[in-house]
Amino acid sequence: MKAGILGYGNLGRGVEAAIARTEDIELTAVYTRRDPSGLSIATKTAAVKSAEGLSDGKEDLDVLIICGGSATDLPGMTPKYAEWYNVVDSFDTHANIPVHFKNVDDAAKKGGRIGLISCGWDPGMFSLNRLYATAILPGGKDYTFWGKGVSQGHSDAIRRINGVKDARQYTIPVEAAVERVRSGENPALTTREKHTRECFVVAEDGADRDRIEEEIKTMPNYFADYDTTVHFITEEEMMRDHSGLPHGGSVIYSGETGSSGNKHVIEYSLKLDSNPEFTGAVLTAYARAVVRLNAEGVTGCKTVFDIAPAYLSPASGDELRAHYL
């Protein structure tokens, strides 16, 4: 399968690393909105091309994995390219998924392609586990805990504060809340009761640290609803202790069966050394599925809910039944 990557940030590099570990997918090109001559990639057999070259629909690709941001990139990119190529994206603005789905569906059906959206671990793998649990134990309650891990969006929000040179923000589940959920208690939890936020900040010389801390803790939609701790550290400490992008979390579902109310708890958890590399690995597996399904004549927009697990694996049906069933 011939794959292309559009965008070569953290996620694009994560997809490239995932493809390098496959035997049935070949990275043929990385497409960039920057000057291609200034971009060096890890895969020496792949070309680096301008994203403008995708616009005529003539690139020799089985699938294009789009590694842009959900806020401004993917709403335009995915529908645009879904008319010409099978595409996969990681769109994660939950409230806007229905609109994004329709736009991609219209484009993909027009071109006879598949556009798979909102793929990764949340939305993605966590979404599947919420669905499985709800279907098996109707009437129960699901909880999602994120972390401990670096939130790239929240870290960026801190870096935009005047006087901040660099920052990392960790989302941390409140362990007492997690244990209440695991016990089957089905508690009603506020935002503040579920997660805390821990910030590590490198301030510019002479910056007012008290003001910076106050701006962080009172920032609406990011920190105001959470118990937030702010640590000021040096650039050397940031590089030494916070250069990675770990993340993870858990989906926990609690429900009952039978007339006597037997309780059951389903839990799916992830502990990730690299958020973008794991997300890239999920995108790559689903890219394989998209190519297979389109070869069978399937078109339109899809989500992880629509893809049978067997399509994700390079193994044959016989191999899957012998080793995994």
Secondary structure, 3 states (H helix, E strand, C coil): CEEEEECCCHHHHHHHHHHHCCCCCEEEEEEECCCHHHCCCCCCCCEEEEHHHHHHCCCCCCEEEECCCCCCCHHHHHHHHHCCCCEECCCCCHHHHHHHHHHHHHHHHHHCCEEECCCCECCEHHHHHHHHHHHHCCCCEEEEEECCEECHHHHHHHHCCCCEEEEEEEEEECHHHHHHHHCCCCCCCCHHHHEEEEEEEEECCCCCHHHHHHHHHCCCCCCCCCEEEEEECCHHHHHHHCCCECEEEEEEEEEEECCCCEEEEEEEEEEECEHHHHHHHHHHHHHHHHHHHHHCCCCEEECHHHCCHHHHCCCCHHHHHHHCC
